[in-house]
Amino acid sequence: MTTFAQLGLSPARLHTLEALGFEMPTPIQAKAIPIALAGTDVIGCAQTGTGKTAAFVLPMLERLNLREAHSALILAPTRELALQIHSELQRLAGSKEPLSVVLIGGVPLGPQISAIRRGLPVIIATPGRLVDHLQQRTVKLHSVHTLVLDEADRMLDMGFAPQLEKVLGLLPRQRQSMLFSATLSNDVTRFAQRHMHAPISVGVAPSGTTAAKVHQRVIGMKDDMKLPLLAKMVSEEPGKVLVFVRTRGRADKFAKKLGRLGENVGQLHSDRSQGQRKTALDAFRSGHGRVLVATDLAARGIDVTDIALVVNADVPRNPEDYVHRIGRTARAETTGTAITFVGGEERSLWIPIERLIRQRLPMEKVDETDPVLKSMIARFAVADAHKVHTSTTPKHSHPGGGAGGQRAGQSFGARSSFRPRGRR
């Protein structure tokens, strides 16, 4: 077994890791850290939840000059992932003084400009917001000697290629570059060949490998059965449930419907403000909100170790997104379950996923005789019928005026009877 001491880390870093409870490096850390410490470019491929962040943060901290402004740049696809890296960097540094400025969208530029002027050694940014600052000449990249591209495949999938090309074109040619991802697509490989210098590739599993301790299930059904079946699963699962849907509109719909069952349901998608997204994620992480409904925007930025169940209510159009979705459970050597609902028109989307993960999963059928499921179907039908009735009835016909909306929630009848098992 390799130890952190054998990787070439300094005594001070080893002391910090010991104080944080780090015992042994994960496989990707054991392979990547010595190469990165030598200043060589690295391409790292491993499943989500295997410690990729520490694999680039630890060698970066060892080589970082804390007195040199903006000497390292970390790019991430989402705001949530950028903030997560910021927290992990601070934790692994064992420093009370801030080391990084975070440049993400959804918040004003002013406070970020003030933070940039402090000259902290690390910039952590999403590509779009970093380009905003470059265009306004509020940040310069001429002193960057260490570059990290985290979840590079996702950045390319999200259409950030033009922004990445612009940013990398402004960086010094003499630099160390590290690229980490759970999947290595052809686009990522070509991108690395253009922008990295003789990189050494390290990986602990082939691209597309799912986390070892995730129990995967797939269920075929009609689309109108998805919400009742999801409600049944939420009612029977006492732990945290992360639900992925394809669009922002469906996220709103599913969250609202589940909320009527008495759950505190959060939402994570691009129409939510940064404050709303942070509130939802904090509530989910703390357990105050047991259910979170998200689009693929969030698949790379949710670092919660105790998610019991991931439900793909919609099959992702990009097969790689499946790997990242289900990688939100069974993190840090824990176990978890991932269930995918496959509607009649989604079967063509499921075939490429099985090809990517190199597994054939048996397609289960919905047991429509299940009494809990039948109860959920009836509850949603009653709620929808009452909603239609109240929306077509003049408000003054309700005693007290304006009570129609309130009664719609009361008549659902689930707030008092819906009690998920094990809910605290």
GIDA-V345331 format. One record per residue. N is the residue number from 0. RES is the residue in one letter. PSI is psi in degrees with one decimal (none if undefined). OMEGA is omega in radians with two decimals (* if undefined). Layout:
N;RES;PSI;OMEGA
N;RES;PSI;OMEGA
This chain:
0;M;131.2;3.10
1;T;141.0;3.08
2;T;163.2;3.09
3;F;-34.3;-3.14
4;A;-30.4;-3.13
5;Q;-9.1;-3.08
6;L;-11.4;3.13
7;G;12.8;3.11
8;L;153.4;-3.10
9;S;157.3;3.08
10;P;-38.6;3.13
11;A;-41.3;3.13
12;R;-40.5;3.12
13;L;-38.5;3.12
14;H;-42.5;3.11
15;T;-43.7;3.14
16;L;-40.4;3.12
17;E;-41.8;3.12
18;A;-30.5;3.13
19;L;-6.7;3.11
20;G;12.0;3.07
21;F;125.5;-3.11
22;E;-56.4;-3.11
23;M;144.2;3.10
24;P;148.7;3.02
25;T;164.3;-3.12
26;P;-41.7;-3.12
27;I;-34.3;3.08
28;Q;-43.6;-3.12
29;A;-33.6;-3.11
30;K;-38.3;-3.00
31;A;-36.7;-3.00
32;I;-47.7;-3.14
33;P;-37.5;3.13
34;I;-44.2;-3.14
35;A;-36.6;3.11
36;L;-28.5;3.13
37;A;-4.2;3.12
38;G;7.8;-3.12
39;T;147.3;3.05
40;D;142.5;-3.04
41;V;136.6;2.91
42;I;117.0;-3.10
43;G;130.2;3.12
44;C;122.9;3.10
45;A;159.1;3.11
46;Q;159.8;3.07
47;T;151.1;3.11
48;G;17.8;-3.10
49;T;11.7;3.05
50;G;28.7;-3.12
51;K;-35.1;-3.10
52;T;-48.5;3.12
53;A;-26.1;-3.13
54;A;-27.9;3.06
55;F;-26.2;-3.13
56;V;-42.9;-3.08
57;L;-50.8;3.10
58;P;-31.1;3.08
59;M;-44.2;3.14
60;L;-36.3;-3.14
61;E;-34.1;-3.06
62;R;-1.5;-3.03
63;L;135.9;2.98
64;N;108.0;-3.03
65;L;-15.7;-3.14
66;R;-2.9;-3.10
67;E;119.7;-3.08
68;A;135.7;2.98
69;H;49.2;-3.13
70;S;-9.6;3.11
71;A;143.9;-3.14
72;L;127.5;3.08
73;I;123.9;3.11
74;L;135.8;-3.13
75;A;152.9;-3.04
76;P;-27.8;-3.05
77;T;158.9;3.11
78;R;-43.7;-3.09
79;E;-42.1;3.14
80;L;-38.3;3.10
81;A;-44.2;3.13
82;L;-36.2;3.10
83;Q;-43.3;3.11
84;I;-40.5;3.10
85;H;-45.8;-3.13
86;S;-41.3;-3.12
87;E;-37.6;3.09
88;L;-46.5;-3.13
89;Q;-40.0;-3.11
90;R;-45.8;-3.10
91;L;-24.1;3.09
92;A;-24.5;-3.10
93;G;30.3;-3.08
94;S;139.5;3.07
95;K;-22.1;3.11
96;E;135.7;-3.13
97;P;140.7;-3.13
98;L;-16.2;-3.01
99;S;150.8;2.97
100;V;136.9;-3.10
101;V;121.6;-3.13
102;L;101.5;-3.11
103;I;159.2;3.10
104;G;173.9;3.11
105;G;-3.5;3.10
106;V;158.1;-3.10
107;P;152.8;3.11
108;L;-32.5;-3.03
109;G;-57.0;3.13
110;P;-31.5;3.11
111;Q;-38.4;3.11
112;I;-41.7;3.09
113;S;-40.1;3.13
114;A;-36.8;3.11
115;I;-40.5;-3.09
116;R;-14.4;3.10
117;R;-17.0;3.08
118;G;39.1;3.11
119;L;154.7;-3.01
120;P;-23.7;-3.03
121;V;134.5;2.98
122;I;126.3;3.04
123;I;125.4;-2.98
124;A;155.1;2.85
125;T;148.4;-3.03
126;P;-42.8;-3.09
127;G;-45.4;-3.12
128;R;-35.5;3.09
129;L;-40.7;3.09
130;V;-37.7;3.06
131;D;-46.5;-3.14
132;H;-37.6;3.12
133;L;-39.8;3.14
134;Q;-32.2;3.11
135;Q;1.9;3.11
136;R;33.1;3.11
137;T;-9.7;3.11
138;V;145.9;3.08
139;K;149.8;-3.03
140;L;13.1;-3.04
141;H;-18.4;-3.10
142;S;3.0;-3.11
143;V;122.5;3.07
144;H;-4.2;3.08
145;T;123.6;3.13
146;L;135.0;3.04
147;V;128.8;3.01
148;L;104.2;-3.13
149;D;133.0;-3.08
150;E;53.0;-3.09
151;A;-36.1;3.14
152;D;-38.1;3.13
153;R;-39.1;3.12
154;M;-40.2;3.11
155;L;-39.1;3.10
156;D;-34.9;-3.09
157;M;3.5;3.08
158;G;21.7;-3.12
159;F;5.7;-3.09
160;A;-46.0;3.13
161;P;-40.8;3.12
162;Q;-40.2;3.12
163;L;-42.1;3.12
164;E;-40.2;3.13
165;K;-46.7;-3.11
166;V;-48.7;-3.07
167;L;-25.9;3.08
168;G;-17.6;-3.14
169;L;-4.8;-3.11
170;L;152.4;3.04
171;P;142.9;3.14
172;R;-31.6;3.10
173;Q;98.3;-3.12
174;R;165.4;2.97
175;Q;134.3;3.12
176;S;135.1;3.08
177;M;129.3;-3.14
178;L;125.5;-3.13
179;F;141.3;-3.11
180;S;160.0;3.07
181;A;-22.2;3.09
182;T;148.6;3.11
183;L;94.9;3.14
184;S;172.2;3.09
185;N;-37.2;3.13
186;D;-41.7;-3.14
187;V;-42.6;-3.14
188;T;-45.1;3.13
189;R;-39.0;3.12
190;F;-44.3;-3.13
191;A;-39.6;-3.14
192;Q;-32.7;-3.13
193;R;-33.1;-2.91
194;H;-1.1;-3.13
195;M;154.2;-3.09
196;H;109.3;3.09
197;A;55.5;-3.09
198;P;148.8;3.02
199;I;125.6;-3.13
200;S;132.4;3.06
201;V;143.2;3.13
202;G;153.5;3.12
203;V;-1.7;3.09
204;A;151.1;3.09
205;P;151.7;3.10
206;S;133.3;-3.13
207;G;-2.9;3.12
208;T;130.9;3.14
209;T;159.2;3.13
210;A;138.1;-2.97
211;A;-32.6;-3.01
212;K;20.6;3.04
213;V;124.4;3.03
214;H;113.1;-3.05
215;Q;135.3;3.05
216;R;151.7;3.08
217;V;134.0;-3.06
218;I;125.0;3.07
219;G;141.3;-3.07
220;M;168.7;2.96
221;K;151.0;-3.04
222;D;-35.4;-3.08
223;D;-4.7;3.08
224;M;-10.2;-3.03
225;K;-49.1;-3.07
226;L;-46.7;3.09
227;P;-40.3;-3.14
228;L;-38.2;3.08
229;L;-44.6;3.12
230;A;-40.0;3.09
231;K;-45.5;-3.11
232;M;-39.6;3.10
233;V;-39.7;-3.12
234;S;-27.3;-3.07
235;E;-10.2;-3.14
236;E;114.0;-3.11
237;P;-17.5;-3.10
238;G;-168.2;-3.12
239;K;139.4;-3.10
240;V;125.0;3.08
241;L;123.6;-3.07
242;V;128.3;3.08
243;F;131.8;3.05
244;V;168.8;-2.99
245;R;-35.4;-3.00
246;T;163.7;3.10
247;R;-38.6;3.13
248;G;-40.8;3.11
249;R;-31.8;3.07
250;A;-44.6;3.11
251;D;-45.5;-3.10
252;K;-49.6;-3.09
253;F;-40.8;-3.14
254;A;-42.3;-3.13
255;K;-43.9;-3.12
256;K;-43.7;3.11
257;L;-33.4;3.10
258;G;-31.3;3.11
259;R;-14.7;3.10
260;L;4.3;3.10
261;G;3.1;3.14
262;E;148.6;2.97
263;N;99.0;-2.99
264;V;125.9;3.09
265;G;161.6;3.11
266;Q;144.5;3.13
267;L;102.7;3.06
268;H;175.8;-2.93
269;S;-15.0;3.09
270;D;-8.7;3.11
271;R;142.3;3.10
272;S;164.8;3.13
273;Q;-37.2;3.10
274;G;-42.4;3.12
275;Q;-40.6;-3.14
276;R;-40.6;3.13
277;K;-42.4;3.13
278;T;-44.8;-3.13
279;A;-42.9;-3.11
280;L;-38.5;3.10
281;D;-41.2;3.13
282;A;-40.6;3.13
283;F;-42.6;-3.13
284;R;-39.8;-3.09
285;S;-17.4;-3.10
286;G;-5.3;3.09
287;H;-36.0;3.01
288;G;110.7;-3.00
289;R;-18.8;-3.07
290;V;134.9;3.10
291;L;128.4;3.11
292;V;127.3;-3.01
293;A;157.0;2.93
294;T;178.0;-3.10
295;D;-15.0;3.03
296;L;-37.1;-2.99
297;A;-3.8;-2.98
298;A;-24.8;-3.09
299;R;-3.2;-3.02
300;G;9.5;-3.11
301;I;103.0;-3.13
302;D;78.4;3.14
303;V;119.7;-2.96
304;T;-14.7;-3.00
305;D;36.3;3.04
306;I;119.5;-3.07
307;A;-35.8;-3.01
308;L;129.8;2.97
309;V;127.7;3.10
310;V;119.2;3.00
311;N;90.8;-3.13
312;A;-25.9;3.02
313;D;141.2;3.09
314;V;130.0;3.14
315;P;145.2;3.13
316;R;-28.5;3.11
317;N;116.6;-3.09
318;P;-35.9;-3.14
319;E;-28.9;3.13
320;D;-28.2;3.10
321;Y;-44.2;-3.14
322;V;-41.8;-3.10
323;H;-35.9;3.10
324;R;-54.4;-3.05
325;I;-15.3;3.07
326;G;-3.9;3.07
327;R;-17.3;3.05
328;T;169.1;-3.10
329;A;43.4;3.11
330;R;153.9;3.07
331;A;49.1;3.04
332;E;11.4;3.07
333;T;175.0;3.10
334;T;162.6;3.13
335;G;173.3;-3.11
336;T;138.9;3.06
337;A;125.0;-3.09
338;I;131.6;3.14
339;T;127.2;3.05
340;F;125.3;3.13
341;V;107.1;3.08
342;G;168.1;-3.08
343;G;-35.7;-3.12
344;E;2.9;-3.08
345;E;-0.6;-3.07
346;R;-31.5;3.11
347;S;-22.2;3.09
348;L;-25.1;-3.08
349;W;-32.1;-3.09
350;I;-47.7;3.12
351;P;-27.7;3.11
352;I;-45.2;3.10
353;E;-34.4;3.12
354;R;-40.6;-3.13
355;L;-45.2;-3.07
356;I;-3.8;3.09
357;R;41.4;3.11
358;Q;146.8;2.99
359;R;112.9;-3.12
360;L;133.8;3.14
361;P;133.1;3.13
362;M;109.6;3.14
363;E;162.0;3.06
364;K;153.9;3.12
365;V;131.5;3.06
366;D;92.9;-3.06
367;E;-5.6;3.08
368;T;-5.2;-3.13
369;D;124.6;-3.07
370;P;-35.7;3.13
371;V;-42.8;3.11
372;L;-43.3;3.12
373;K;-37.3;3.11
374;S;-41.4;3.13
375;M;-41.8;3.11
376;I;-44.2;-3.14
377;A;-40.2;-3.13
378;R;-44.4;3.12
379;F;-36.9;3.12
380;A;-42.7;3.12
381;V;-43.1;-3.13
382;A;-43.9;-3.13
383;D;-39.8;3.13
384;A;-40.2;3.14
385;H;-35.4;3.12
386;K;-43.6;3.10
387;V;-41.9;-3.12
388;H;-46.6;-3.10
389;T;-29.5;-3.13
390;S;-19.8;-3.14
391;T;-1.5;-3.14
392;T;130.3;3.11
393;P;141.6;-3.09
394;K;-33.3;-3.05
395;H;-12.9;3.13
396;S;-11.5;3.09
397;H;127.0;3.10
398;P;136.7;3.10
399;G;-9.0;3.09
400;G;133.4;3.06
401;G;12.4;-3.11
402;A;-8.4;-3.08
403;G;-48.4;-3.12
404;G;-38.9;-3.14
405;Q;-41.8;-3.10
406;R;-30.1;3.12
407;A;-41.4;3.11
408;G;-39.0;-3.09
409;Q;-38.0;-3.05
410;S;-16.1;-3.13
411;F;-34.1;3.01
412;G;9.9;-3.07
413;A;-16.3;-3.06
414;R;-34.8;-3.12
415;S;-29.3;-3.05
416;S;-20.2;-3.09
417;F;110.4;-3.13
418;R;95.3;3.12
419;P;141.0;3.13
420;R;135.7;3.03
421;G;4.7;-3.12
422;R;134.0;-3.12
423;R;none;*
